Each structure stands twice: as structure tokens, then as C-alpha cells.
């Protein structure tokens, strides 16, 4: 088990660092990036370290100015709205454009036990395209869908460049020592199944096929997309909290693993409720191999780190007992 967004906002030691460094400043310093990545592993004793960075980090090298605005998210100085904007984007070589994160991967891999994994990740192509086109976070993605429907040639040209960039990025992370790659297509649930298959699936498939290590394919609001996402790729399919784990597993197929799917907001409630919901998830998994316990999305910043440690210990103890 591990937690999405386990490195970062919920940890006081991270918040101390952020008084002196911006997020992209941390990623620019391999030793500092490795330290932030390892902080939750030491605190919670989880089974994996997920590399600390932001899904927009590789986009900087494509020629996009991104500001990470507190309580807002990524804000794009000049949104991508036409073919000329797409043509200006470059597809960088990761060893030249993101050497610091690759070195951080090597440092983290060297610091972990053999039974702990390094998870490298990239943003899903739809989610990142959404930020680039809308210019900031959106829930409706009206401008995105307008481009998809009215300017499909421009949309596909943008997705081609994102897929090529991210495929190279995750392949470089795997070469540097990442044991697993996760694609965070966080907002892909805004699409219908037919739109997903027409406008997104092939690009996610290219990224997931770019590495020889196990892959996790994750999104939120994806109950209607799970079979299509599984077809696009991923050894493990992430499930959010909106679908029962056993139902989601049947949607993606028993031959694949699943990751999830505790509601992150439960971490802010009483322990008795957390334990009850966790037991229900483990019961739905039924001890079958291939279940990675996680949240249905990221750790809320208000979470008490002690709760994450307690939850990690509880899941480890409960699943060891089940195997015995």
C-alpha cells in the first residue's frame, strides 16, 4: 500500500521546506526532491515512494509557462487555443530537459529497501491538455470539448505532442530506476465513453506501452470508463471511491490488478469510521492477489500524518492475518 500525494502538503516537514522553496525549486534540486519523496516513507512505512513532482513539470520544457498558484492549481500564461500554439510546442529529450528528476529517482531507489518500490508518474494526456487549453483548472472543460469537437485536427496534434513527450519522460524514469509508472489522468472522468475512445485512449495507450515496468492507470469519476481504460493499458487500474472495489475489479477484468479505493475525506473523520470502511474494502478484495491498497485520490492537506501511519499498520496487519 501507498498513498497518492503522500509526499507533500500533509507533512509538517514538507511545509517547513516550502517556506524556503517553491515546488519547481524542490524538483530542480535532486537531493531535495529525493528527501521530500522519502519523508512519507519514513513516517508511514508505506510500501512505495512516489516521486515528488507535479504533472506539469515536463510541460515546462515544451515551452509552456506554468505558475502553480496556491489554492488554485496550474495556471498557464498563454493557453493553447489554435494550431499555431500547438506548433510552437517542442518535444524535449528527457535526459536534457528533466535531468534533476531522473537523478532524484536514482537517489530514492538507492535509499529504499529492496521490497519498497519507486513509483514514477506523469499526467494523463487529457488532464494536462485540459490545463493547457483552459488555462487553469476546470470542472466543465467547455473550452477543451469545444476544441475536440470543432477543431479535432488541432486537438489530435496537441495530444500527439503530449503523448510523445510523456512517453519519453516515463521511459527515462524507468531507466533511472523507477519500478512502477503511474499515469494520473485525474480529470478524464469528465468524458463520455465514446469521447474517451475517440479523443484520448490511443494517447494513453502509447504512454503506458512506453515502459517495460509495471504500470498503473488512474483517473477519477471513471466508473463508466474503466473497461475502456483497461483496454488502453495498465497492469493495475486505479479505482476512485465512487465505485465498490469488487464491482470496479469486475469492470477491468480479473487478469488485472486494481488500486484503491478509500475516500480521502474519510481521513479527516474518526478512526472508527476509517477502520470500518477499510475493512469493507479489504473484504471486497477478498484476499485476491493484485490489490494495491490506496485512496481513491490524493491525501487531503489537512490529514494528520499519524492517521496515515495508523492506517498503514492496520492494512498491513489485516492482510497478513488474512494470508495466514
C-alpha positions, 0 to 999 in steps of 0.5 A: 500500500501507498498513498497518492500525494503522500509526499507533500502538503500533509507533512509538517516537514514538507511545509517547513521546506516550502517556506524556503522553496517553491515546488519547481525549486524542490524538483530542480534540486535532486537531493531535495526532491529525493528527501521530500519523496522519502519523508512519507516513507519514513513516517508511514512505512508505506510500501512505495515512494512516489516521486515528488513532482507535479504533472506539469513539470515536463510541460515546462520544457515544451515551452509552456509557462506554468505558475502553480498558484496556491489554492488554485492549481496550474495556471498557464500564461498563454493557453493553447487555443489554435494550431499555431500554439500547438506548433510552437510546442517542442518535444524535449529529450528527457535526459536534457530537459528533466535531468534533476528528476531522473537523478532524484529517482536514482537517489530514492531507489538507492535509499529504499529497501529492496521490497519498497518500490519507486513509483514514477508518474506523469499526467494523463494526456487529457488532464494536462491538455485540459490545463493547457487549453483552459488555462487553469483548472476546470470542472466543465472543460467547455473550452477543451470539448469545444476544441475536440469537437470543432477543431479535432485536427488541432486537438489530435496534434496537441495530444500527439505532442503530449503523448510523445513527450510523456512517453519519453519522460516515463521511459527515462524514469524507468531507466533511472530506476523507477519500478512502477509508472503511474499515469494520473489522468485525474480529470478524464472522468469528465468524458463520455465513453465514446469521447474517451475512445475517440479523443484520448485512449490511443494517447494513453495507450502509447504512454503506458506501452512506453515502459517495460515496468509495471504500470498503473492507470488512474483517473477519477469519476471513471466508473463508466470508463474503466473497461475502456481504460483497461483496454488502453493499458495498465497492469493495475487500474486505479479505482476512485471511491465512487465505485465498490472495489469488487464491482470496479475489479469486475469492470477491468477484468480479473487478469488485472490488478486494481488500486484503491479505493478509500475516500480521502475525506474519510481521513479527516473523520474518526478512526472508527469510521476509517477502520470500518470502511477499510475493512469493507474494502479489504473484504471486497478484495477478498484476499485476491492477489493484485490489490494495491491498497490506496485512496481513491485520490490524493491525501487531503492537506489537512490529514494528520500524518499519524492517521496515515501511519495508523492506517498503514499498520492496520492494512498491513496487519489485516492482510497478513492475518488474512494470508495466514 
